[in-house]
Amino acid sequence: MEYGSIERDIHIDASPEMVFEVISRPEHMREWWPDEARFKPVEGAPGELFWRDEATGETMTVALTVVEVDPPSRFSFRWCYSETDRGGDSLLVTFDLEPTERGTRVRMTETGFREMGWEIAVLEEQYREHASGWDHYIPQLGTYIARLVSTP
């Protein structure tokens, strides 16, 4: 199996402008992905994503850095740094938006797994966890935007 990148596509019945808002603004992102998100949608801006474990009450914090903000067609960020100070290798998540007749085609790509320097067992585990996570969260993106579109 190739552990180089993860790609997920979804069609959303909303304009690229609306979809871009939802994927690039923390107040929207936390409605479909992390429990909390703090960052400014500005190239180079640092930020953090937070997930709470309801069973233990613990919170996992992941640093991110916004890489590209090109409304309404692309938003990308780096996360999962190998060093705690946002240094070293990291994973790159890119959302590419393409207008369609009925809305927007969204392609999420996450790359950089092989470059992290992980032992093969760790690489495989991380890749599987991220792939499973995106399988869960990308449909939630569509569901959240559908709710926004249907709200008067």
HELIX and SHEET records of a PDB file:
HELIX    1   1 PRO A   16  SER A   24  1                                   9    
HELIX    2   2 PRO A   26  TRP A   32  1                                   7    
HELIX    3   3 ARG A  114  MET A  116  5                                   3    
HELIX    4   4 ILE A  120  SER A  150  1                                  31    
SHEET    1   A 7 SER A   5  ILE A  12  0                                        
SHEET    2   A 7 GLY A 103  THR A 111 -1                                        
SHEET    3   A 7 LEU A  91  THR A 100 -1                                        
SHEET    4   A 7 ARG A  74  TRP A  79 -1                                        
SHEET    5   A 7 THR A  59  ASP A  70 -1                                        
SHEET    6   A 7 PRO A  46  ARG A  52 -1                                        
SHEET    7   A 7 GLU A  36  PHE A  39 -1                                        
END                                                                             
